[in-house]
């Protein structure tokens, strides 16, 4: 089957750095995406890794290791507005989402 | 419109009724996805279209669920004989040809089956 595993919750302090891990098991694999979803809102795209390595987009970075079936999202200089749920999503022909990581940020 | 549009935003129905949910994707987007999301869970894949045809419908939970996209743009998700367990937010997303992992989501249709 196809599955993605990520921690259900993570807590960090405003201004700090946090890493959200994701491991995946899929029959085919083209790449890993990350999405952010605030309560009551729609998921919004953050980043995509099609190749191994680090992709940086402002305060957010994402990493992929195909050999380990593993990726992570790194959020730097955390702000209160980053409090949300974060989903990794694996693409073979279709796109499958993990169950999400709820990020709590403390002042 | 500029984004993915879903109607209705909220639908309350009774057990056993038939429901249609509509998705109008971003103009020119060839791929269209339907997901179902329950509280505290990730989007659960239902079906996706490339153009008019269903490329993968392996996520539809049973034969009460059906989706169409007759002209390759607007899509309708149809649920027959609704059950209380069908209550969820139904999300539609679209993407353009050549897009790697980026989906553009609508705000969802919240379905409540009483």
Interface residues (C-beta under 8 A of the other chain):
Chain A: X30 X31 X32 X33 X35 X41 X42 X43 X44 X45 X48 X50 X87 X89 X91 X93 X94 X95 X96 X97 X98 X99 X100
Chain B: X33 X35 X40 X41 X42 X43 X44 X45 X48 X55 X56 X58 X59 X91 X93 X100 X101 X102 X103 X104 X105 X106 X107 X108
